[in-house]
Amino acid sequence: MSISFELRPEQEELRRLVRQFALDKVAPRAEEMNHRGEFPVDLVQEMGALGLFGLPFPEEYGGSGGTYFDLCLAIEEIGRVDQSLGITLEAGVGLGAMPIWKFGTEEQRRRWLPPLARGERLAGFGLTEPGGGSDAGALRTRALQDGDTWVINGSKSFITNAGTDISDFVTITAVTNQDPREITNFVVPRDTPGFVVGGGYRKVGWHASDTRDLAFDDVVVPAEHQLGERGRGFANFLSILDEGRIAIAALAVGLIQGCVDECVRYAHEREAFGKPIGGHQAVAFKIADMQAAAELARNQWWHAAWLMEQGRPFKRQASIAKLYATEAAVTAAREACQVFGGYGFTTEYPVGRFYQDAKILEIGEGTSEVQRMLIARDLGLPRA
Amino acid sequence: MRIICPVKRVPDTAAKKAVEPDLTLDRDGVEAVLNANDEWSIEEALRIKERTPGTEVVVLCVGPEQAQQTIRKALSYGLDGAIQVSDPGISGSDASGIASIVAGALADEEFDLVIMGNQSSDARTMLLPAMLAEYLDLPALTYCTKLDIDGDTVRAEREMPGGHQVVEAKLPAVVSVVEAINEPRYPSFKGIMAAKSKPVVVKDLQDVGLDAEMVGLEHAWTQVLEVTPRPPRQAGDKVEDDGSGTVGAKALADFLVARKFL
């Protein structure tokens, strides 16, 4: 297909819908939710009613019958107003529901997917461990087979959407049967004895999103909770992260665009040295740079998502999208605060919140360093 | 029950409006949206549909080909089908012209209720619901804040200065609604997708029993003679205080008293 930058009419309509919802419902509450560290179950469920949590899934599984590209459009527009809710959507669909869709049996899909796709329930993605991070394969969580059950012991860190009032389960990676190379995925329901959800972290940003540490102490799950093939758990989870990079890039673009929105408005209103500050080149150029970054980063995630939709290789483009968009987001948020001067260091305007929220984008779902490593490997450079 | 929701494609109210040399609105230069007041009528029709099984809601839009986008938007809320009247001869019609076109489009349709927004955000004549009822020879219940259907009767509360009126009429009837009637829902993505495959019947002037000699700019009963943009907002009064607080406070109090706030 030739190059086209035109969204389909239903994608344009979706983008308008999410934009309107974000402005009407999310924006008025964003600061208060952030300040109180409140996870907005009602907004999540309203987004569920719009169909956002089911965008990439077929209707027969409770989904909306759209695409991953559509999901990323929605994430960008939510993230343009509130990053906490943006990551809740990203993680809810991309990390919570997607493993069930991609690796679940027909029975598992029918059992677990519909409530997630309707936004009524959430699931977590238990990969990272206290000593893991970028070395995600160095797992300590173990699952031992015991007749028709698995017994799980270990812990996970920084798991999004694992401890809300509507969190149903987490899918995790665990080393099976003492062989460190054999990693398998399991679904662990929230109410399973021995599964303890921690109290949360004191985070720098994303205050209105739910992030937990998890502990598994002789947690017993039945054999039918094994997700995907035995031994394929690590590769399966990495493939989830490949796609997730596009979604995080979209979230970062939302942040940059949100900075532009706020700065353009403020640069008209605030006067200094006898004119609106937007008339001063020092300010105008900062905002112009932000918009340049937003559009470049958006083009890159569109490209990666388009390749993915075409069934073509997209990993390098996804890594570039994530790397560029998230680093540009940190820069944009810093400069947006600068445009606002002293007010940029308060929570009176959204840019201060964006500044807090930006940093994690360079870390979560693959650090900038991991992205550079993946791009270098893709270029055929020698492995370390 | 069958409900018709006439809707209008209007320039986005947030956009800067421009006029063509013939003093009609420039509709190509700005983003067009579904008239906000029509979201209330669609919502009300959907609520009746949800209460009354077997109800069909059809959107009706007079407008050029681009109005398909507005129709799809209306359908995305969950309406069942659409009628579009599109003809080059319609361009520039006034309220009476449009009312005759809508009436013509409904001449062969079976319906129990026409629900529409009380006004459009671009022309703001507020004439269409009453004119349409006149052309159709049906009762008109306008400016409604509450609607109840009971058998073949529609009962409504009408917004009045300082209160409301309760009125009723036999179906079929034409009803116009105001903002207080409900809070419109958002469409869902499923609704957006489903809207793509809903049936849209397109009619031209001949199909609705009219011809270009009866409608359009040249045959409008009313004529726009002049369009003047609103003058830019004047700078407000500045209240200076001498540091004591009393001078400023008095000036503010005088300001409020002069405008009968105090």
Boltz contact constraints between the chains, C-beta under 6 A:
constraints:
  - contact:
      token1: [A, 10]
      token2: [B, 192]
      max_distance: 6.0
  - contact:
      token1: [A, 10]
      token2: [B, 193]
      max_distance: 6.0
  - contact:
      token1: [A, 13]
      token2: [B, 192]
      max_distance: 6.0
  - contact:
      token1: [A, 14]
      token2: [B, 189]
      max_distance: 6.0
  - contact:
      token1: [A, 21]
      token2: [B, 186]
      max_distance: 6.0
  - contact:
      token1: [A, 50]
      token2: [B, 186]
      max_distance: 6.0
  - contact:
      token1: [A, 50]
      token2: [B, 188]
      max_distance: 6.0
  - contact:
      token1: [A, 51]
      token2: [B, 188]
      max_distance: 6.0
  - contact:
      token1: [A, 51]
      token2: [B, 189]
      max_distance: 6.0
  - contact:
      token1: [A, 51]
      token2: [B, 190]
      max_distance: 6.0
  - contact:
      token1: [A, 64]
      token2: [B, 189]
      max_distance: 6.0
  - contact:
      token1: [A, 64]
      token2: [B, 190]
      max_distance: 6.0
  - contact:
      token1: [A, 65]
      token2: [B, 193]
      max_distance: 6.0
  - contact:
      token1: [A, 66]
      token2: [B, 189]
      max_distance: 6.0
